């Protein structure tokens, strides 16, 4: 199964994409061939559970129509990595505002797990940054993650960014304490001050709640189903 | 307001003086021979000393003074560590001499190499030169003045070049990278929550919200009038504090050769207290028209004659259309005098009405690009039907810009005046609304329809066919395109030698695009009948259309592109190929397959040292 996933990933990289039209007797020089990038890294801290660090990386490298996407997120609590995942995807621009992505996700914590990842990313009407990604694990478990956010300039440099993430599973995943259906929601408001476009300190108030069957499982284990956290961090764009 | 200074090294003062247009020297003293050297030099902008590519050590480079009928021989040496090129904007010449890398076998000038351009001068007027490589043209540029063979129809006692420019201390390639990473990178004029509450107080909460939702639905930003900020604005390389000064005597006629040589800036140019008599547009004589103000697209030129009946000093004031800043110079009886700086105008917001075509534009991505038959039902172009846009069509009025042949004869500039009058009434709002706003009531702003060629172009045949060129793009990704295709993705436009074609520029974006064709003039369809003015660059305002006609008399592959630097660099260019006569006779179809033009596919040919013939 892993080999198949790898083959799928490599296949996606090797895919030739849209062929360039013959420019006839004109040689396209200096134009359109450049590689650009946007990689946004956030790292923040919350004073709970003995000190909780979190990182979140989202970005792309590539041209206008095809890009390699890199995503990673994780949590370190009390000096120990509780969650860590890395996604590597290839994306094709299919609409002015939308890219289709295909790639892999590798979890390192809480347990090693490999997934095939497929989704869309783009800008929905009313400027909602939107990511919807489906994951199929090597165990055959299917899950869906939907993320949306919106930048609201309070002033030219002070940006309020409400954001929400919703997770759903097609089946129970007992080893992770997850029940089928919507498993959890996280909603927050980030307030950041863009000293430059590339560097901004922020505060982020995040409310997280387990949902449905997943919440029942958590309650049964005596775990919190709802937490609210105030984080302080910095955001950098590379 | 930004404070900027550009200091030019002393040895280049001589060339600067030339660029300044001190024309006390008789033209005959200048042969058509010039040596230009492209090299890095230190330039001071905004108190920062940065390295920029320059021509002969300065920004701008020397003014080239040529004469109609003579032969120009210009050697460009590249002493930079990157390839360069030099394009002679608006000059009629063989394709290989045009200086656009990748076209007609010219492959640029490699580091350490030089290239000798030679061409016969078949025209007169005000032109300019600039690099056509990468993002170099913001600092590698200069003016060209060609004296007519016959005595000029509008004599003047004094004659000055007024080369408007913009320059950023940033590396110009980094600017493009920043825009690709975040198209709003330089926009610090976004509409904020505070603005929203301000608008809600003025217009009511519902109206303010409705407006936000309308723009949000389109995923567009009405403050997006300029992509790049942080520019210093220049006249002949001098920023406002340096006060470029032109000397005049009361009662004398002074010809000002206005050139917008900026990378990204459209300017509103005026001289408070003086009427400007426009006598030439893009190098070609027009019947004189007196105006108070001219909106100049990047690469446009207007020759104006002023005849002050006072002592002055008068301020030549060129405000960027996003109101980020201004360039200024002074007309004075002696050095050191300074005229008053006019009050700055409010920043404009685009109005929903401006966006008639652009709304359809993004939806138009899926449009099946119905070919223009001209005269047919084109009103729905960019409109509401047939391209799956999610309703909402009643928000913006589609202007009737396509109600027949004459429907789009430059009426946009007309609106400009009316809008202006409407918006700068005593109760003018704090912010101007609309692409074409901010002009004072009663002032005469040059409209394209005011331009009438002094001599009618010989060819008055109706066009054989029309070519539709939609100006398109995706601001979220900072991709700018023609007919939804980036440069290199679309097949070149092919026309037969002698063919007469109309090009319809339909702007589906929310930015104005100054569209430029190399190698030929086109006739602007502005309602002037047989006296259509000849131009090489035309502003197509947001959501509007402009059409031009040309007779394909110059064989070669000619770039046709938006002259905003980063629009061109991100793809807003195509090739306009005029097939040689023999091929045309051989019956090659306009969209025909291949053609044995003397064009090289070899990426090295042109680099060889002295490419001059």
Interface residues (C-beta under 8 A of the other chain):
Chain A: X20 X21 X22 X23 X24 X25 X26 X27 X28 X29 X30 X31 X32 X34 X36 X37 X38 X64 X93 X95 X96 X97 X123 X125 X126 X127 X152 X153 X154 X155 X156 X157 X160 X197 X237
Chain B: X101 X102 X103 X107 X108 X133 X134 X176 X177 X178 X180 X181 X182 X185 X188 X189 X190 X191 X192 X193 X194 X213 X216 X217 X218 X219 X362 X365 X390 X474 X476 X477 X479 X485 X486 X487 X488 X489 X490 X491 X492 X557 X568 X569 X570 X571 X573 X575 X577 X594 X595 X597 X599 X600 X601 X603
